[in-house]
Amino acid sequence: MRLALVTGCRVDEIGSLMMDDVESDGSGFTIRAGKTDNAARYIPLVGDAQRLLVGRTEKAAQLQAQLSSDQRRLFPEWSLKPSTGKVSGVSQWFTRYRRQTLGAETDGRMVFHSFRHTWRTVARRAGVAEDRIRDLGGWEGDKDTADGYDHGLLREQLEKAQQDIWKAMEQQGYLTAF
């Protein structure tokens, strides 16, 4: 949940992440494919999210010690549907967890995908440029004839945008229990 909150990633993007696509120092990860063409992207992590990712990679490595490195996933507990390659059961798990923690009155107002909405809203309110939001979030933008000439932002530029979003999340209280 925390990783979804601070990255804006879709549950299937996080759930299908391979360990080979995660930086060993926790500085980020690469999503190879997804819902849109823009879904393939690098996601930098900042602040305590790096520590969280390092801890998660250690746990995932322990859980999958018997597998070769190219078969290890960041969240092996979340099964993948063979036909689609998407995670199964995470949304239902989150609904049960949310109801136990926050009560049934949150039904219809909060789902796992809400983390993605929150991240985007905070990014916009933090003044992050729309092109950076789209690059980090994997959204398709308006098509332009110049798109074929654009090679994207540098990792340092994406990291700066993530830092701005992290700071805004801290100021707005989203990271209190991080």
N, C-alpha and C positions, 0 to 999 in steps of 0.2 A: 504494500500500500504506500509506504513512504517513498519507494522508488518511483512509483507512478505519479505521486504528488509532485515530486521535484523535477521530473523529466517531461511530463505530459505525454508519456508513451501510452499506447493502447495496451490492453491486457495481453493480447496475443503477441505483441512485439516483445514484451517483457518475458512472457511465459515460454516463448520459443527461443530465447537467447542462448546461443552456444557459448561455452566457456572460452573457446578460441577467439570469440569476438569481444571479450572483456579485457580491458587493460589491467595488468597484474597489480598496478599501483592504485587502482580504483579511480583513475582520472577520467574514465568514460568507457563507452562501448559502441560497437557498430551494429546497426540493424541492417541486415543484408537485403531484405525484401519485406513488403507489407501490402497494405490495402491500396495504396496509390504508388505511382512511380516515385514520388518524393519521399515515400516511406523509407527507402534505402538511404541511410544517413548515419553520421557520427553524432553521438550524444555525449558532450562533456559533462562531468559531474564536478561540483564544487562543495566546499564546506564539509560538513559531517556526512554528506552523501557518499563521499569517497571512502570514508571509514566503514560505512554501512556496506558498500559494495565489496570491499576487501573481506570483511567478515562473512558476507554471503558466499563469496567465491571459495573461501576456506571450507565452509560448511558443505557446499555443493561438491567440492573435491573429495571430501570424506565420504559422502553418500555414494559417490560413483567411482571409488578407487579401483574397482574391478574393470571399469570401461577404459577404452583407449581415449586419449585426450580429445580427439576429433568427434567423439560421441557424447561428451559430457555437456549437460545443459546447466544453466544457472539455477533453474527451478525444476529439478527432476521430479519433485513431488506433484507437480501439475502435469497430468497426463496430456498427451497430444492426440487428437483424433487422427487416425491414419489417413482418412480420406481427404482431410483439409489441412492438416498440420497445425491446426489451431488448438489452443488449450481448452480443456473441457472441465466444467465444474467450478471454475474459479468465481464466476459471477454468482452462482448459487451459494458457494461458501461465504462470499462477502455479504450476501443478503442475510444469511443466518447470523454471522458475526455482528453485522450492523444492528440487527434487531436485538440481539442479546446485550450489546453495549449501549446503544442509543435509544432502543425502543421501537416498536412497530409504527409509531407516528412518523418515522422517517421514510416509510414506504411511499413510493411514488415521487420522492424528492431526492433520493441519493442512491446511486448505484456505483459500481467500481469505475465506470466510465466518467463519473463526476470528477474524479481526480484530474482527468485530462481537461475538462472544462475549467476547473479551478486554476490549473497551471496557465492556461491560455488567458484567462481573465486577469490574473495577477501580472502576467507578462505585459499585457497591453497597458494596464494601469501603471506599471513601472516605467512606461515610456520606451519599451523595447520596440525597435522598428519592425513593421509588419513582415518584411522579407526575412528577418532573423527569426521571428516567431514561426513562420512557415517552414524555414529550413530546420529548425530544432524540432518542431512538432510533426513534420512530415505531411503537411497539408499541401494540396495542389493550389496554385495561385492562378491568376489570370494569365492566359497564354499570350505571349508576345513574340514577335519575329526575332527579337534579340536573344531569346532564351537559349538558343543553340550556341551562342557565343559566351555565355556566362558559365564559368567553372566553379561557382559557389564561393562561399566565405571560407576564410582560413580558420583552423581550429581555435586559434587565439581569439578571433572575433566571436565565434560561437561561445567560447568560455566566458568572455566578457558579458555577453547577453545573459548567460546562465547565472553569473554572479549578480547581475542586476535583479534578476527574478528571485534568486535566493534571498537577497537583502530585503526585497519587498515582502516576501513570505515571512521572514523573521519579524519585520515591523508590524505585519498584520496578524501575527500570532499563529500562523499555520504550522510553525516548526517548534512550538513550545515543547511538545513531547517527543521530538525527533531524537 
